Amino acid sequence: MFSPDRPRVVFVTTVFDGVETGPATYAHHLWQAFRDDSDVEFHIVAPHFEQRHPQLHASGTGRGSLSLYRRVQDTAARLVRSWGGRCVVHGNSTHSMARLVSLQSPLVVQVNDYETARFPQYSWQLLREHGARRLVAGAWRYRNERSVLARANRVLCNSRYTAEFVRDAYGLAPDKVAVLHKSVDTSLFARPARPPADPLQGNDGGSRVLFVGTDWQRKGLEVLLDALCTVADRRPAVQLTVIGPAPEDAGLRALIDARGLAGNVILAGRVAREQLPPYFWHADVFVLPSHREALGVAVLEALAAGLPVIATATGGIPEIVRDGVDGLMVDPGDSHALARALVRLLDDAGERAALAQRGVARAAQFSSQTMIRSLRGHYAGLASGNYDVDRFPR
């Protein structure tokens, strides 16, 4: 094998610059950590870059999503072969690795959620609600993920819940699957002594609740709207700021109007990650009532920002939030319990302050430094041919 003292890594991702998603943020975290690293020679292959660097390799965007995936993978394959396979190949998702399974290099595959792995459980629902085309697409993704994970030397999952679900769904050997919790940039979200101006200046309506999430249906925004109706009966001036969905989303607007909440809800649209912190600092409570959630990076961001959290006990969220310690937990879909939790925190500034203080300490346990230290161990082990997962920190 090549030297584990300074392993060469090719990180393959279809999202990087200009994309505000969890996987894109993760790719940026890795680049910031490894680009000038003396122990890891870290290269990234992505569609395009806003910066130039000899370790950044653009594939071009092409036309259509399949073309983009193929271009990224083909560019990565050419790079790896030019080095005689002497590198570790790390995919940001299973769907960016299908054309790389024939490489002789050690393969690390990131699994960011368990949605594809649960396809057999909801395939008939998919057919009934969305038709044969979506069913075929789901089956293709499931088969693709299964084959990629079977070839991978290491499968990194962003929560214990995801790791166990994916391992069981695909029958993977336990020593192949490891947990690498996604991290939060604690320095970005740390509350300053004098926070900058409120980004919603002019919308000062009393208690402020914050929701962050693009996939608002899966993340339970409708449940939060139901809960807000109850809260608004007690606190008519309560405001909910929603970050992620487009303000022109007709379906979401209809849900808000049907509940008579047009004056209580602000649709802020998409917000760049570096511009997010002030929204957290000027809110009173953060809520993520997801039906399913692999981890919940927005929860980590809220904790790091010193904002009390209410979340649902689903997926990997309980690995972050300890009920009554770092935040409050409710069952998915239970709008009545969510309303009670909201009223409880909005009425009790002392409990909000105590949860916020403990939340900051909790977020520090999921810092970028912790994640990078663990990943460095995986790279070194794979470069040396040592695939014993138990020797790596988790």
C-alpha positions as CSV (number, residue, x, y, z in Angstrom):
1,M,0.0,0.0,0.0
2,F,0.9,3.7,-0.1
3,S,2.3,5.5,2.9
4,P,-0.2,5.9,5.8
5,D,2.1,8.7,7.1
6,R,0.6,11.1,4.5
7,P,-2.2,9.4,2.7
8,R,-3.5,10.9,-0.5
9,V,-7.3,11.2,-0.5
10,V,-9.7,12.0,-3.4
11,F,-13.0,13.3,-2.1
12,V,-15.8,13.0,-4.7
13,T,-18.8,15.2,-4.3
14,T,-21.5,16.6,-6.6
15,V,-22.2,19.5,-4.3
16,F,-19.7,22.2,-3.2
17,D,-19.7,25.9,-4.1
18,G,-23.0,27.6,-4.6
19,V,-25.0,24.8,-2.8
20,E,-26.5,25.2,0.7
21,T,-27.0,21.6,1.8
22,G,-25.7,19.4,4.6
23,P,-23.3,17.4,2.2
24,A,-22.0,20.6,0.7
25,T,-21.3,22.1,4.2
26,Y,-19.6,18.8,5.1
27,A,-17.4,19.0,1.9
28,H,-16.4,22.6,2.9
29,H,-15.5,21.5,6.4
30,L,-13.2,18.8,5.1
31,W,-11.6,21.2,2.6
32,Q,-10.9,23.8,5.3
33,A,-9.4,21.2,7.6
34,F,-7.2,19.3,5.1
35,R,-6.3,21.7,2.3
36,D,-3.0,22.8,4.0
37,D,-2.6,19.7,6.1
38,S,0.9,18.2,6.4
39,D,-0.4,14.8,7.2
40,V,-3.1,14.3,4.5
41,E,-2.9,15.2,0.8
42,F,-6.5,16.1,0.2
43,H,-8.0,16.5,-3.2
44,I,-11.6,17.3,-4.1
45,V,-13.5,16.5,-7.4
46,A,-16.7,18.5,-7.8
47,P,-18.7,20.1,-10.7
48,H,-17.1,23.6,-10.3
49,F,-15.2,25.8,-7.8
50,E,-15.3,29.5,-7.2
51,Q,-11.6,29.3,-6.2
52,R,-8.5,27.8,-7.8
53,H,-6.2,25.4,-6.2
54,P,-4.1,22.5,-7.5
55,Q,-6.0,20.1,-5.3
56,L,-9.4,21.1,-6.6
57,H,-10.5,19.3,-9.7
58,A,-13.5,20.6,-11.6
59,S,-15.5,18.2,-13.7
60,G,-17.9,20.6,-15.3
61,T,-21.7,20.6,-14.8
62,G,-23.0,19.2,-18.1
63,R,-26.7,18.9,-18.7
64,G,-29.0,17.0,-16.3
65,S,-28.3,15.4,-13.0
66,L,-27.1,12.0,-14.5
67,S,-24.6,13.8,-16.7
68,L,-23.4,15.7,-13.6
69,Y,-22.9,12.5,-11.6
70,R,-21.1,10.8,-14.5
71,R,-18.8,13.7,-15.1
72,V,-17.7,14.0,-11.5
73,Q,-17.1,10.2,-11.2
74,D,-15.3,10.0,-14.6
75,T,-13.0,12.9,-13.6
76,A,-12.3,11.2,-10.3
77,A,-11.5,7.9,-12.0
78,R,-9.0,9.5,-14.4
79,L,-7.3,11.3,-11.5
80,V,-7.0,8.1,-9.5
81,R,-5.7,6.0,-12.4
82,S,-3.1,8.7,-13.2
83,W,-1.7,7.9,-9.7
84,G,-1.8,4.2,-10.2
85,G,-4.6,3.9,-7.7
86,R,-2.3,4.9,-4.8
87,C,-4.9,6.9,-2.9
88,V,-8.1,6.6,-0.8
89,V,-11.3,7.5,-2.6
90,H,-14.0,9.0,-0.4
91,G,-17.5,9.6,-1.8
92,N,-19.8,12.2,-0.3
93,S,-22.7,9.9,-1.1
94,T,-23.4,6.5,-2.5
95,H,-24.8,8.1,-5.7
96,S,-21.4,9.7,-6.5
97,M,-19.6,6.4,-6.4
98,A,-21.4,3.9,-8.7
99,R,-18.8,4.3,-11.5
100,L,-15.9,4.1,-9.2
101,V,-16.4,0.6,-7.6
102,S,-14.1,-1.0,-10.2
103,L,-11.1,1.0,-8.9
104,Q,-8.5,-0.9,-6.9
105,S,-8.1,1.9,-4.3
106,P,-9.7,1.7,-0.9
107,L,-13.1,3.2,-1.0
108,V,-14.8,5.2,1.8
109,V,-18.5,5.9,1.3
110,Q,-20.5,8.5,3.2
111,V,-24.2,7.6,4.0
112,N,-26.0,10.9,4.9
113,D,-29.4,9.4,5.5
114,Y,-31.4,6.2,5.5
115,E,-34.1,7.2,3.0
116,T,-32.8,5.0,0.2
117,A,-32.2,2.1,2.5
118,R,-35.8,2.1,3.6
119,F,-37.1,1.9,0.0
120,P,-38.5,-1.7,0.4
121,Q,-40.6,-0.4,3.3
122,Y,-42.5,2.3,1.4
123,S,-42.2,1.1,-2.3
124,W,-46.0,0.4,-2.6
125,Q,-46.7,3.8,-1.0
126,L,-44.4,5.4,-3.5
127,L,-46.2,3.7,-6.4
128,R,-49.7,4.7,-5.1
129,E,-48.8,8.3,-4.4
130,H,-46.3,9.1,-7.2
131,G,-46.6,6.5,-9.9
132,A,-44.4,4.0,-11.6
133,R,-41.7,6.4,-12.7
134,R,-40.9,7.4,-9.1
135,L,-41.0,3.7,-8.1
136,V,-38.5,2.8,-10.8
137,A,-36.2,5.7,-9.8
138,G,-36.4,4.6,-6.1
139,A,-35.6,1.0,-7.0
140,W,-32.6,2.1,-9.1
141,R,-31.2,4.2,-6.2
142,Y,-31.7,1.3,-3.8
143,R,-29.9,-1.2,-6.1
144,N,-27.1,1.3,-6.8
145,E,-26.6,2.0,-3.1
146,R,-26.6,-1.7,-2.2
147,S,-23.8,-2.4,-4.8
148,V,-21.7,0.5,-3.8
149,L,-21.8,-0.3,-0.1
150,A,-21.0,-4.0,-0.8
151,R,-17.8,-2.9,-2.5
152,A,-16.8,-0.2,0.0
153,N,-14.0,-0.8,2.5
154,R,-15.5,1.7,4.9
155,V,-19.1,3.0,5.3
156,L,-19.3,6.2,7.3
157,C,-22.7,7.0,8.7
158,N,-23.7,10.3,10.3
159,S,-25.4,8.7,13.3
160,R,-25.7,5.5,15.2
161,Y,-29.3,5.2,14.1
162,T,-28.3,5.5,10.4
163,A,-25.4,3.1,10.8
164,E,-27.6,0.4,12.3
165,F,-30.4,0.9,9.8
166,V,-28.1,0.8,6.8
167,R,-26.1,-2.2,8.1
168,D,-29.3,-4.2,8.7
169,A,-31.0,-3.1,5.5
170,Y,-28.1,-4.2,3.3
171,G,-26.6,-7.0,5.4
172,L,-23.3,-5.3,5.8
173,A,-20.5,-6.7,8.0
174,P,-20.4,-4.8,11.4
175,D,-16.7,-4.1,11.0
176,K,-17.3,-2.2,7.7
177,V,-19.7,0.4,9.2
178,A,-18.5,3.2,11.4
179,V,-20.2,6.3,12.9
180,L,-18.9,9.7,12.0
181,H,-21.3,12.3,13.4
182,K,-21.5,15.4,11.3
183,S,-20.0,18.4,13.0
184,V,-20.9,22.0,13.6
185,D,-18.6,25.0,13.2
186,T,-18.9,26.2,16.8
187,S,-16.8,29.3,16.1
188,L,-19.3,30.5,13.4
189,F,-22.4,30.0,15.6
190,A,-20.9,31.1,19.0
191,R,-23.0,33.9,20.3
192,P,-21.0,37.2,20.5
193,A,-21.3,39.6,23.5
194,R,-22.9,42.1,21.1
195,P,-24.8,40.3,18.3
196,P,-25.2,42.1,15.0
197,A,-28.5,43.7,14.0
198,D,-31.6,41.5,13.8
199,P,-31.9,40.3,10.1
200,L,-35.7,40.6,10.6
201,Q,-35.6,44.2,11.8
202,G,-39.1,45.7,11.5
203,N,-40.8,42.4,12.2
204,D,-40.7,42.7,16.0
205,G,-43.8,40.9,17.1
206,G,-42.9,39.3,20.5
207,S,-41.7,35.8,21.1
208,R,-39.7,34.4,18.2
209,V,-39.6,30.7,17.1
210,L,-37.2,29.5,14.4
211,F,-37.4,26.6,12.0
212,V,-34.6,25.7,9.5
213,G,-35.0,23.0,6.8
214,T,-35.5,22.9,3.1
215,D,-37.4,19.6,3.0
216,W,-40.2,21.0,5.1
217,Q,-42.7,18.1,4.7
218,R,-40.3,15.5,6.1
219,K,-39.1,17.9,8.8
220,G,-42.6,18.4,10.1
221,L,-43.3,22.0,9.4
222,E,-47.1,21.3,9.1
223,V,-47.0,19.9,12.6
224,L,-45.3,23.0,13.9
225,L,-48.0,25.2,12.2
226,D,-50.7,23.2,14.0
227,A,-48.8,23.7,17.3
228,L,-48.4,27.4,16.5
229,C,-52.2,27.8,16.3
230,T,-52.5,26.7,19.9
231,V,-49.5,28.9,21.0
232,A,-51.0,32.0,19.2
233,D,-54.2,31.6,21.2
234,R,-52.1,32.3,24.3
235,R,-49.5,34.6,22.7
236,P,-51.1,36.4,19.7
237,A,-47.9,38.2,18.8
238,V,-45.8,35.0,18.5
239,Q,-43.7,34.8,15.3
240,L,-42.3,31.8,13.5
241,T,-39.4,32.4,11.1
242,V,-39.1,29.7,8.4
243,I,-35.7,29.3,6.7
244,G,-35.3,27.0,3.7
245,P,-38.5,26.7,1.7
246,A,-39.1,29.2,-1.1
247,P,-41.4,32.1,-0.1
248,E,-43.4,31.4,-3.2
249,D,-44.1,27.8,-2.3
250,A,-47.9,27.7,-3.0
251,G,-48.5,24.5,-0.9
252,L,-46.8,25.9,2.2
253,R,-48.6,29.3,1.8
254,A,-51.9,27.5,1.6
255,L,-51.2,25.6,4.9
256,I,-50.3,28.9,6.6
257,D,-53.4,30.7,5.3
258,A,-55.7,27.8,6.2
259,R,-54.7,28.1,9.8
260,G,-55.0,31.9,9.9
261,L,-51.3,32.3,10.6
262,A,-50.3,34.7,7.8
263,G,-49.5,37.4,10.3
264,N,-47.5,35.1,12.5
265,V,-45.2,33.4,9.9
266,I,-42.3,34.9,8.1
267,L,-40.9,32.9,5.1
268,A,-37.3,34.0,4.9
269,G,-36.4,31.7,2.0
270,R,-32.9,30.2,1.7
271,V,-30.1,31.8,3.7
272,A,-26.4,31.2,3.1
273,R,-24.8,29.4,6.0
274,E,-22.5,32.2,7.0
275,Q,-25.5,34.5,7.3
276,L,-27.5,32.1,9.5
277,P,-26.1,32.8,12.9
278,P,-28.0,36.1,13.6
279,Y,-31.3,34.4,13.0
280,F,-30.4,32.0,15.8
281,W,-29.1,34.7,18.1
282,H,-32.3,36.8,17.8
283,A,-34.8,33.9,18.3
284,D,-36.2,32.5,21.6
285,V,-36.7,28.9,20.6
286,F,-35.6,26.6,17.8
287,V,-37.9,23.8,16.7
288,L,-37.3,20.8,14.4
289,P,-40.3,18.5,14.5
290,S,-39.0,16.0,11.9
291,H,-40.9,12.9,11.0
292,R,-37.5,11.3,10.0
293,E,-34.0,12.7,10.5
294,A,-30.7,11.0,10.1
295,L,-29.0,13.4,12.5
296,G,-30.2,17.1,12.4
297,V,-27.3,19.4,11.7
298,A,-29.6,22.4,12.2
299,V,-30.1,21.2,15.8
300,L,-26.4,21.3,16.4
301,E,-26.2,24.8,15.0
302,A,-29.0,26.0,17.3
303,L,-27.2,24.4,20.3
304,A,-23.9,26.0,19.3
305,A,-25.7,29.4,19.0
306,G,-27.1,29.1,22.6
307,L,-30.7,28.8,21.4
308,P,-33.0,26.4,23.3
309,V,-34.2,23.5,21.2
310,I,-37.4,21.5,20.9
311,A,-37.0,18.5,18.6
312,T,-38.6,15.1,17.9
313,A,-37.3,11.8,19.2
314,T,-36.6,10.3,15.8
315,G,-33.6,8.9,13.9
316,G,-30.3,10.4,15.1
317,I,-31.7,13.4,17.0
318,P,-31.7,11.7,20.4
319,E,-27.9,11.2,19.9
320,I,-27.6,15.0,20.0
321,V,-30.3,16.2,22.3
322,R,-30.9,14.8,25.8
323,D,-34.5,15.5,26.9
324,G,-34.6,18.0,29.7
325,V,-30.8,18.5,29.6
326,D,-29.9,20.1,26.3
327,G,-33.5,20.6,25.0
328,L,-37.0,19.2,25.0
329,M,-38.1,16.2,23.0
330,V,-41.6,15.3,21.7
331,D,-42.9,12.4,19.6
332,P,-43.1,12.9,15.8
333,G,-46.4,14.2,14.6
334,D,-47.7,15.2,18.1
335,S,-48.7,18.8,17.6
336,H,-50.3,19.0,21.1
337,A,-47.1,17.9,22.9
338,L,-45.2,20.3,20.7
339,A,-47.5,23.2,21.6
340,R,-47.1,22.4,25.3
341,A,-43.3,22.4,25.0
342,L,-43.4,25.7,23.2
343,V,-45.6,27.4,25.7
344,R,-43.4,25.9,28.5
345,L,-40.2,27.4,27.2
346,L,-41.7,30.7,26.0
347,D,-43.2,31.2,29.5
348,D,-40.0,30.4,31.4
349,A,-36.9,32.5,30.6
350,G,-35.0,30.7,33.3
351,E,-35.4,27.3,31.7
352,R,-34.5,28.7,28.3
353,A,-31.3,30.2,29.7
354,A,-30.4,26.9,31.4
355,L,-31.0,24.8,28.3
356,A,-29.1,27.3,26.2
357,Q,-26.0,27.1,28.4
358,R,-26.0,23.3,28.5
359,G,-26.6,23.2,24.8
360,V,-23.5,25.2,24.0
361,A,-21.4,22.7,25.9
362,R,-23.2,19.8,24.2
363,A,-22.5,21.3,20.7
364,A,-18.8,21.5,21.6
365,Q,-18.8,17.6,21.7
366,F,-19.7,17.7,18.0
367,S,-17.0,20.1,16.9
368,S,-15.3,20.0,13.5
369,Q,-12.0,19.1,15.3
370,T,-13.5,16.0,16.8
371,M,-14.9,14.8,13.4
372,I,-11.6,15.5,11.6
373,R,-9.6,13.7,14.2
374,S,-11.7,10.6,13.7
375,L,-11.6,10.8,9.9
376,R,-7.8,11.2,9.9
377,G,-7.7,7.8,11.7
378,H,-9.8,6.2,9.0
379,Y,-7.6,7.6,6.2
380,A,-4.4,6.4,7.9
381,G,-5.8,2.9,8.5
382,L,-7.1,2.5,4.9
383,A,-3.8,3.7,3.5
384,S,-1.9,1.1,5.5
385,G,-4.3,-1.7,4.6
386,N,-5.6,-1.9,8.2
387,Y,-9.4,-2.0,8.0
388,D,-10.0,-2.8,11.7
389,V,-12.7,-0.3,12.6
390,D,-12.2,-0.8,16.4
391,R,-8.9,1.0,16.4
392,F,-10.4,4.3,15.1
393,P,-11.9,6.9,17.5
394,R,-15.7,7.5,17.2
